[in-house]
Amino acid sequence: MSYHKHYKIFLNKKYLSEKFVVTTRSINRTLRELSDDDIIIIDDDYIKIKNLQRLIEIAINLLHFNFLKSLETLAIQKIKM
């Protein structure tokens, strides 16, 4: 396996659910997708990152998408004013 031992992270789904204001089901779906894409390994209460670079790319893309959606929402609100 190519993951580094330092990339083993404790997983608290309840905390993640509260922090990101999503359901635990959404957290599970996201983790399963990352696992299916061979980016992480789910190991009981931990995740092991196998492909840190790909995980970073996905995170950046999500941030970019959310930023654009926020701008779109602001623009729509301005138009309605």
C-alpha positions as CSV (number, residue, x, y, z in Angstrom):
1,M,0.0,0.0,0.0
2,S,1.2,3.5,-0.8
3,Y,-0.4,5.5,2.0
4,H,1.9,7.1,4.6
5,K,1.4,6.2,8.2
6,H,1.0,9.9,9.1
7,Y,-2.1,10.1,6.9
8,K,-4.2,8.0,9.3
9,I,-7.0,10.2,10.6
10,F,-9.5,9.5,13.4
11,L,-13.0,9.6,12.0
12,N,-15.9,11.1,14.0
13,K,-18.9,11.0,11.7
14,K,-21.2,12.8,14.2
15,Y,-18.7,15.7,14.4
16,L,-18.3,15.9,10.7
17,S,-22.1,15.9,10.3
18,E,-22.5,18.8,12.7
19,K,-19.5,20.7,11.3
20,F,-20.6,20.6,7.7
21,V,-24.3,20.7,8.5
22,V,-25.1,17.5,6.6
23,T,-26.5,14.1,7.5
24,T,-24.4,11.2,8.7
25,R,-25.8,9.5,5.6
26,S,-24.1,12.1,3.4
27,I,-20.8,11.6,5.2
28,N,-21.1,7.9,4.7
29,R,-21.9,8.3,1.0
30,T,-18.9,10.7,0.5
31,L,-16.5,8.4,2.3
32,R,-17.8,5.4,0.3
33,E,-17.2,7.3,-3.0
34,L,-13.7,8.3,-1.9
35,S,-13.0,4.6,-1.0
36,D,-14.5,3.4,-4.3
37,D,-12.2,5.8,-6.1
38,D,-9.2,4.3,-4.2
39,I,-8.4,7.6,-2.5
40,I,-9.0,6.5,1.1
41,I,-9.3,3.3,3.1
42,I,-12.0,3.2,5.8
43,D,-10.6,1.3,8.8
44,D,-13.1,1.2,11.6
45,D,-12.9,4.7,13.3
46,Y,-10.1,5.8,11.0
47,I,-9.5,6.7,7.4
48,K,-6.2,6.1,5.8
49,I,-5.4,8.4,2.9
50,K,-3.9,6.5,-0.1
51,N,-3.8,9.3,-2.6
52,L,-3.3,12.6,-0.8
53,Q,-2.8,14.6,-4.1
54,R,-6.1,13.4,-5.5
55,L,-7.9,14.2,-2.2
56,I,-6.5,17.7,-2.3
57,E,-7.6,18.1,-5.9
58,I,-11.1,17.1,-5.0
59,A,-11.2,19.4,-2.0
60,I,-10.0,22.4,-4.2
61,N,-12.6,21.6,-6.8
62,L,-15.4,21.5,-4.2
63,L,-14.2,24.8,-2.7
64,H,-14.2,26.3,-6.2
65,F,-17.7,24.9,-6.9
66,N,-19.1,26.2,-3.6
67,F,-17.5,29.6,-4.1
68,L,-19.1,29.9,-7.6
69,K,-22.5,28.8,-6.2
70,S,-22.2,31.4,-3.5
71,L,-21.5,34.1,-6.1
72,E,-24.4,32.9,-8.1
73,T,-26.7,33.1,-5.1
74,L,-25.5,36.7,-4.3
75,A,-26.1,37.7,-7.9
76,I,-29.6,36.3,-7.9
77,Q,-30.4,38.1,-4.6
78,K,-29.1,41.4,-6.1
79,I,-31.2,41.0,-9.2
80,K,-34.3,40.4,-7.0
81,M,-33.7,43.7,-5.1
